[in-house]
Every structure is written in C-alpha cells, then in structure tokens.
Amino acid sequence: MSHMLHSLAYFSRISEPVGPEALQAMVGDILCSARRRNPSIGVTGALLFSGGCFAQVLEGELADVELIFETIQCDPRHKDVIVVHFHPIVARSFPEWSMAFAGIDCGERRAALAADALATPDDIAAAPGGADFVQVLRNLVMRQAELAS
Ligand SMILES: Cc1cc2nc3c(=O)[nH]c(=O)nc-3n(C[C@H](O)[C@H](O)[C@H](O)COP(=O)(O)O)c2cc1C
C-alpha cells in the first residue's frame, strides 16, 4: 500500500491577511521550499492561492505524501486545513511539476474558476474522488503555463 501512488488535496486559510507584495513573497517562499524538497522524495503537485485560501494537491508514495503534509499542516502561515481527498491513484495529474503554481487571484476568468473550486469544498469533497477539483487545478496550471510562455 505504502508504495502505491496517493493523492492528497486540501484547502486552508491564510493565517493573517497580508498585502499583495507580502503575499507574493510568501507564496514565492512556499514554492521555493516545495521545489527544493518535493523532488528529493518524488512528490509532485499544484498550489493555488485565491480569496485568502490555499488549495494544494500533493501526489507521491503514501509515506512521502504523509511526511510532507505533516510539515505543511504545522506551518503557521495558514490555518483551518481541510482535507478534500486522500486516496490511491493510478497516475499522477501533475507528473512534470515538483509544485506547479496555479496562480494568485489575478485575471477575472481565472479568479472565477478558482472561486468556483474554493467556494464549495463540500461539493468537491462529495464528488467521486475529488476529480473535479484536480481537473480545475490542472486547467489553471495549464493556463498559467500558457501565460508564462
Ligand atoms: C500552503 C503551503 C503549502 C506548502 N507546500 C509545501 C510543499 O509542497 N513542500 C514543502 O517542502 N514545503 C511546503 N510548504 C512549506 C513547509 O510548510 C515548510 O515551511 C518547509 O517545508 C520548510 O522547509 P525549508 O526550511 O527547507 O524551506 C508549504 C507551506 C504552506 C503554507
């Protein structure tokens, strides 16, 4: 079981409201940590910040996902962590990203998509396997990559 790939998705809320520059710096630091550490244990995933909330998907072997998630859960930069799903997967949704970034609220369409995903965690949790949520994040990551290229 522990060698099977697992996917964990959660939502959380930023601990303290911060201005746009501090937010950029905070998210930059988080991504730096993730991109330094995740590849060393084979964890991939995506991170989104929208409307004061983080959403993140972590993928990897069970023990590795648990290890990273324990660290993340104790991080004082966020609170109210709610797990949306944690289950075995056949294949990764973010195989090429140690931690893809799906964006900070910018661009109306993207913000609307993110708001859809973040406003209804109960609906997403109720959806089979939380697949919709992963799909929303994948779409955001793809769009972010297109904008950056
Ligand atoms: C929303 C959020 C997501 C995070 N995601 C990751 C992650 O995927 N991988 C990781 O190593 N650290 C992540 N972190 C940071 C860890 O909680 C922790 O600060 C970091 O691993 C410490 O390592 P460092 O001192 O080497 O930067 C995240 C933090 C937050 C608040």
The ligand as a Tripos MOL2 file, in Angstrom:
@<TRIPOS>MOLECULE
LIG
   31    33     1     0     0
SMALL
NO_CHARGES

@<TRIPOS>ATOM
      1 C1          0.1360   26.3380    1.7540 C.3       1 LIG1
      2 C2          1.5200   25.7630    1.9540 C.ar      1 LIG1
      3 C3          1.9850   24.7790    1.0820 C.ar      1 LIG1
      4 C4          3.2720   24.2320    1.2450 C.ar      1 LIG1
      5 N1          3.6970   23.2550    0.4030 N.ar      1 LIG1
      6 C5          4.9180   22.6890    0.5990 C.ar      1 LIG1
      7 C6          5.3720   21.6060   -0.2160 C.ar      1 LIG1
      8 O1          4.6810   21.1460   -1.1330 O.2       1 LIG1
      9 N2          6.6150   21.1020    0.0410 N.ar      1 LIG1
     10 C7          7.4170   21.5710    1.0410 C.ar      1 LIG1
     11 O2          8.5280   21.0790    1.2280 O.2       1 LIG1
     12 N3          7.0160   22.6030    1.8190 N.ar      1 LIG1
     13 C8          5.7950   23.1670    1.6270 C.ar      1 LIG1
     14 N4          5.3850   24.1950    2.4430 N.ar      1 LIG1
     15 C9          6.3470   24.7500    3.4080 C.3       1 LIG1
     16 C10         6.5090   23.8770    4.6370 C.3       1 LIG1
     17 O3          5.3990   24.0490    5.4880 O.3       1 LIG1
     18 C11         7.8200   24.2470    5.3850 C.3       1 LIG1
     19 O4          7.8360   25.6250    5.6590 O.3       1 LIG1
     20 C12         9.0380   23.9340    4.5650 C.3       1 LIG1
     21 O5          8.9980   22.6090    4.0940 O.3       1 LIG1
     22 C13        10.3030   24.1360    5.4110 C.3       1 LIG1
     23 O6         11.3990   23.7800    4.6370 O.3       1 LIG1
     24 P1         12.5940   24.8080    4.2930 P.3       1 LIG1
     25 O7         13.0240   25.4080    5.6150 O.co2     1 LIG1
     26 O8         13.6140   23.9620    3.6360 O.co2     1 LIG1
     27 O9         12.0310   25.8460    3.3590 O.co2     1 LIG1
     28 C14         4.1010   24.7220    2.3030 C.ar      1 LIG1
     29 C15         3.6030   25.7030    3.1660 C.ar      1 LIG1
     30 C16         2.3340   26.2210    3.0030 C.ar      1 LIG1
     31 C17         1.8370   27.2870    3.9500 C.3       1 LIG1
@<TRIPOS>BOND
     1     1     2 1
     2     2     3 ar
     3     2    30 ar
     4     3     4 ar
     5     4     5 ar
     6     4    28 ar
     7     5     6 ar
     8     6     7 ar
     9     6    13 1
    10     7     8 2
    11     7     9 ar
    12     9    10 ar
    13    10    11 2
    14    10    12 ar
    15    12    13 ar
    16    13    14 ar
    17    14    15 1
    18    14    28 ar
    19    15    16 1
    20    16    17 1
    21    16    18 1
    22    18    19 1
    23    18    20 1
    24    20    21 1
    25    20    22 1
    26    22    23 1
    27    23    24 1
    28    24    25 2
    29    24    26 1
    30    24    27 1
    31    28    29 ar
    32    29    30 ar
    33    30    31 1
@<TRIPOS>SUBSTRUCTURE
     1 LIG1         1 GROUP 0 **** ****
